[in-house]
Amino acid sequence: MEKPPCDFTIFGVLGDLSQRNLLPSLYQLEKVALLHPETRIIGVARHDLSQEAFLEEVRHKLQSFISEPLESETVERLLARMHYVLINLDVPEEYIRLLEVVNPQERVFVSYFSVAPSLFGPICTGLAQAGLVTPTTRVVLEKPIGRNLATSQEINDLVATVFSENQVYRIDHYLGKETVMNLLALRFANSIFTTNWDHNTIDHVQITVAEEVAIGSRWGYFDQAGQLRDMVQNHLMQILTLVAMEPPVNLNDDSLRTEKLKVLKALRPITAKNVDKRVVRGQYGPGFIKGKAVPGYLEEQGGHPASITETFVAIRVDIDNWRWAGVPFYLRTGKAMACKRSEVVINYKPLPHNIFTGNCRKLPANKLIIRLQPDEGVEIEMLNKVPGLSDGLHLKRSMLDLSFSEAFGKERIAGAYERLILEVMQGKQALFICRDEVERSWQWIDSIQEAWARTSEPLKPYPAGSWGPVASVALLARDEREWEE
Ligand code: NAP
């Protein structure tokens, strides 16, 4: 249970993120009694609603966005905590209405900015003017923090005029995922991996985050961003840093973030000179996903036929430090892919000498496959002797397969937002991104965007429902490697 009670305030409570993720997560936390009995949830929006109409709206949204049957007692307990406050977030004078409900002097006041980043400044000003910012106030910022280094600095500077860094919780929901957290357990609680996790034993690492869904109605938003900004700058960078970082001293806020930051500092920049060899950018054309015809990105409703926004990126990343010298990390992410799959594949080096030449000319190297979603689990691909008395010693590739659902029962896996909301309430910052991380990550992404702007290399097409452009296969083939399929 969270330590002190808090006033958990959602700005933009009737928006998509709140309905889809925040309110359902609060319901789940209520269901398992992880909310402090005195914690209150305050919803802020600009719609003229009575308290009763607001609660009815929340009840309706919970029904729409939670797939399991709702427990009515849990819903009632959750609604009993909720208060609605009408504020036009652009009007600083209206923030004093919050004082009728929240008490930042006596309770922890959490402000969750579930709104567009253009409103972060006005909300900070409004809260400060209303006297709602105390040293214990916390603020939660949603991604994206800017669209490049300059704009992320602007947002961070604005927030810093009111909040100090130890009050700011920047969300990347991947850090709340059970399987992403398990990377820490796998690496730092198992000696077989802690001693086999560097250039001595690892040949290369692959990180894939493939989305099956196409862009559809999100075209306008997505076209301004592209896959590099939308997925690589945040989610893939977070997975990369967790895989590549040095062991943190402990799991406290700064230890973890300091080690992740060191990885970001060691990323070799990509420039106009090498971008064509290091990065593949693709855009999906018409195709079939699960047997259903899907239009190409340019033909999606509301799409612009001349858009050069990428829906797929594959990158060879080099980390210039002692541990990873000569070990490339290949990242790959795209929309409208063959299936939904997020995984990390650690490819070990082949053995220096083969004594099984009679039956196996080339010994395939071991692989550690960490399935982040779906079907969360860990597999080790290894060679075993085929049982039997036939002449010679026959080897066969087989899997040590740990499926989380089988190993830990069929219990529901907690959602990422549930964990992160709880961490904010408890004042733990380790699973949130610090300012330096966001800005370092943007700096590296900007180098790719700038390189793209200077190159004449066209976007590589791929059919919807495939694993991306052929050039992505060639990216690895050049290094005599291939993607895990
Ligand atoms: P959204 O659906 O547009 O919700 C934003 C809410 O802000 C709307 O309910 C809107 O209310 C309210 N709002 C806008 N201007 C206001 C004002 N002046 N006063 C009071 N309320 C105002 O957006 P969203 O998808 O929830 O996204 C919110 C943030 O989360 C964004 O930064 C987004 O990038 C980020 N995010 C979202 C998702 C997701 O799954 N949706 C995922 C990751 C990150 P009205 O209805 O009155 O316009």
Residues whose N, C-alpha, C, O or C-beta is under 5 A from the ligand:
A	BS01	NAP	G12 L14 G15 D16 L17 S18 A45 R46 I87 N88 L89 D90 F113 S114 V115 A116 P117 E142 K143 P144
